[in-house]
Structures are given as structure tokens and as C-alpha cells.
């Protein structure tokens, strides 16, 4: 099978010879109990198809990096099953308001099996060889961001990725989703638009030792011109998004 056809098959969640049976991602997404605000995001995020493409399996130890509301963590916890585990990492700076804390209190009540870890945004840490799978959705660009308002100092993306590389088991998968941005001064573009050029993501992960195994157009939007702030009402929730599957070599 040609590479392009293989990528389409995986993106559609089709079974391939020699591949382990994947979880029923659609059942995980459709299961009752998820908050209405999370369900509203499903159309734009296509979680069942994304996790199928990335290769999450039952029994995996998985990490949701910069978890936010726990959107991905909850779906992954439903997917990996009782023999798997999910750790949700959230920077201390993003866990300050009563609303955010209430969101996680409610999620912890629904899914007490999710381990919640807080850390300083600029000093991510995780034990070596901990994870089979990790996802960072719409937040990798923030490693190039600084903000006095949110107490985000200048962060070193290379240090973050070295730590993540060590935290992944040999053969481990890292899925990256982010808003596509133009080429140029990455920090300036992130500060202005909260977007990142695909070439920067690829180069950063390659420098850290990861291999780009596949990319998918599942979340692409050719109508997005890449010049608008991602929070602009005209494009929010519908930005052109890269979707990459990286792997740590065995």
C-alpha cells in the first residue's frame, strides 16, 4: 500500500494487517457524562479520528500535556481501559481561577483514575520512560510565548522536548496538534497570533530526537489565511491545524 493511501486508512481508523486492535474511540467520545462544553468541541476537534490516527491503544500509559479542561485526558481515560492510565499535566499558571479549579474537581469526580500533575510552566518535569503515548493539543506554540499577565517567563522549548523525550518509552508516540502560522520570528508570531509555523514544530522535534512518522490533513482548513489571531471570532474553533505523529526510536 502506498504511503498516502496508508495515511488515509489510518486517519479513518481502518484496521491494518499486523496492527493491534484499537479502542472504540467513538464509544469513548459518545459515552454519557462528558460536559456539554466539551461535547461542543468534538465537531472541530474530531477526537475519535485523531486518536485513531495517532495510534492510542488499550493498556497504554498516556499523558495529556497542558491539559486545560481535561478534554483529551477524559477521552483517553475512557479509551485506554482499566489496564491503562492517563496523567494530565497542567502548568500552575493556568490553574489559578475558581472556575478552572471547579472544572478539575468535577472531572476528578467523574474520572478519579486520571492522575493530575501541576508544574511550573517553564519547568516541565516527568519521570523517565513513563509514557507510551502523549498528546499536546493547541499548546506547543505557547512554549515560545511570554506573558506578564499570566506570569509566563521566557521558556526553552528545547528543554521541554528533552524532558519529554526522556519521559517517553522507546517506541513511544507523541501527537501534536497546533494552529498553523506563517514563517518568520516565531516568538513574535506566537505573541501576536498564537500560531506556529509547521516547519518549526518539525525542526524542534527532530532536534530532540523524535522521528516524524506521519502527518494528517484531518484538522486542516484551507480557508484560514493564517494571519488572524486564533481567538478572532471569525476563525475561532476553525483554524487550520497541523496534526503530526512523532515517535521516539526504539
N, C-alpha and C positions, 0 to 999 in steps of 0.2 A: 504494500500500500504506500502511495506517495505521501511525503511528509504533510502536504497541505490537506489531503483527504484524512489522514490520521488525526490532525489537529481538529478538523471539523467534527470527526466522530467523537473525540474525547470531549470537545466543547458541548456536544449534545448529550453527553452522558451515556454513549453507547458502549456496550461491553466489547472488549477486545480480547482475542485469544491470549492466554497467559496472564491476564490481569486479575488481581484479586477482586472478589465481589465487593462493590462499593455499598455504602449505606443507602437507604432510601431517603435521599435528601428532600424530595418533595414532601414526604411524610413528616420530616423534621420541621420543615417550614410551615406546613399546614396544621400541625398539631395545635390543639386549643391551649389557651393560656398566655400566648405571646401578647404584649401590649399593642394597642391599636396604633400607636405612633411607630412601632417597629414594623408592623404589617404594611403600613402605608409606604414604607421604603422598599418593599420587596420588588415592585414593578421595575424600579430603576436600578436596583442592585442585582437582581436575578440570582439570588443566593444558591439555589439548587444547582443551576448550571455552572456557576462559578466554582463551587466546591467540588463538583464532578470533574471539571477541567483541571483543577489544582491537584486532585488526587487524594483528598482526605479519605482515610479508611477507618473502619471499626477497630477499636482497640488502640488507636494511636494516642500518644501524648501530644497535645496540641496547645499552642499559645496564640492568644489574640493580643497583638501589640498595640498599645494606645487604644484601649478597648472602647472608650467613650461610654455609651449607654449599655454596652454589652451585647449589641446587636449580633455580631458574629459569634461571640462566646456562647450565647444561648443556643443558637442553631447548631454549632459544633458539638456542644454537650449532648444535644439530642441525637447527634449523628454517630459519635464515636462509641456510644453504648456503655454498658456498665464496666467493661474491661478497659475502657479508655479514660482519659482525664483531660480537662481543659483548665489552663491557667490564663487569667485575664490580667494583663499589665496595664496600669493607669498611672500617668505622672501625678505627683502630689499637686502640682499647679492646676490640674484640671479637675480636682476633686475637692472643691472648696465651698460650693454653694449648697444650701439645704436641699435644693431641687436635685442636684447631682447625687447627693448622699441618699436621698429618698429613693431615687431610681435604683441604686445598688442595693438598698435594703430590700426593696421589692423583688429584685432579681435573685438575691440570695435566698429569699423565702421560697421562690419558685424552683430554683436550681441550687440547692446547697452543695452540690457536687462540684460547682465551679470554684476554683481557688482564685482569690482576688489579691493581687500584689500591687502595692503602691511603691513608687520610687521617684527620686528627683528627675525631672525631665532630662537634665543634662548628664545624668549618671545612671543610665540603664545598666542593670546587672541581672544575671541569671546563672544558675549552676551549669557547668559544662556538661555536654552530652545529655541534655534533659528532654529534648523535643524531637519528635518525628515530623512535626508539621508546625508551621507558624504562618500567620497572616498579618499584614499591616495594610489597612484599608483607608485610603484618603488621608494618610498622615505622614508618609515618608517625607514629603516635602517640608514638613514642619521642623525637621532636623536642621534646615537651613534658615529657620525663622528666629527672630528675636523680638521680644515684646516686654516693655516695661510694665504695661498694664497687667499682663498675666505672669509677670516675674519669670520670663523665659530668657535665660542668658544665651550668649553665643554657644552653640553646641557643635561638637565634632561628629559629623556623620560617619566618618571612617572608624572612630572609636565605637560608636553604636554597632556598626556592622561587624567589627572584630569580635565584640561581645556576643552578638547574635550568632556568628559563625561558630564560635566555641560552644554555644548553648545547643546547637543543632547536633543531632546524632549523625554519623556518617550515612549518607544517602537521604538525609532529611530534606524536606520541601519547604520553601518559603514562597508564599504567594504575595504579590504586591499589586495593589490597585491604587491608582492616583490620577489626579486631574492633569490632563496633558497641557503643557505650557510651551511657549516659544523658546528658542535658543537665546542665549545671552547671559547676563550676570545672574547666576542662579539665586543668590540671596536677595538681590533687588527684585527679581521677578516673584519670588515667594512672598516677600513683604508686600508687594503691590497686588498680586493676583491669587496667591495660594495655589499656584500651579508649578509644575516642574517639567522640564524637557525630558522626553523618554531617553535620550542619549545619556543624560546624567545618571539616571537610575541604573541603566545597564552598565555604565562605566564604574559606578560606585560598587555595585555588587560583584562585578568581575575583579576589581582590585582587592576585594575582601576574600576572594577565593571561590565564590559561588559560580555555578555554571547556569547560563540561561538555557533552560531546556525547551521552553515553548512560550509562545505569546498568543493571545486570543483577541478577536475583534468583538467579543460578546458585549462589551460596555462602550464601544466606540459610538461617537455621534459626529458625523461629518459636518453637520450644520453648526457646530460650535466653532467659533473663529479663534479661540484661544487667547483673546485679548481682554476678556471681561473677568472681573473678579468672580470667583466661583459662587459667592453669595448674592450676586446680582439676580434679582427676581426673574429676569428674562431667561436665565440659564440654570439657576439653582436646581440641583437634583437631576439635571440632564446634561452635565458636562461630558465632553469627550474624555474617556478614561482608558488608560493603559491597563492591561492585565497580563502580568508575567508570572511564569512558574520557574523559580530558581531552585537549584539543588546543590547541596553540599556533596562533593565527590566522596565515594566510599574509600 
